[in-house]
């Protein structure tokens, strides 16, 4: 595969190989750990950078090698879709219930208002819990991200995100 990509894109074999290692690492991220000593677990991560001048074929080579990421990411998104739909539905119900209780509480006075506020607080907690039950839309990688956006992606993807780009600006940020 690496040789075929290098030949087709007229790029060095080592560039395609480096990209293939990065793609493979992105796909297995989080599924493989190393235990150098009992109880000491380390994730398997690769930090790779292939440098080439503009016009050296980075973009077409990287696009071909990264194609499996799009396929795996799409498959993961399809597999989680039923759970996302159910969780989002539960969240909308919880939010609607909260809104209804808030509107009702705003119209009450005295002891009735106090009871209504307790119900609102309970409903707000339920809505907050429902929000955390919505699974993140699975992502494996991003082609470009500001440092701030990357922090958000890392948070929603359990600390796993690959940045695969032909420009490298993200690396220097």
Secondary structure, DSSP 8 states (H G I E B T S, - for coil): -HHHHHHHHT--HHHHHHHHHHHHHHHHTTT-EEEEETTEEEE----------TTSSHHHHHHHHHHHHHHHHHHHHHHHHHHHHHHHHHHHHHHHHHHHHHHHHHT--HHHHHHHHHHHHHHHHHHHHHHHTS------EES---HHHHHHHHHHTTT--EE--SS-HHHH-
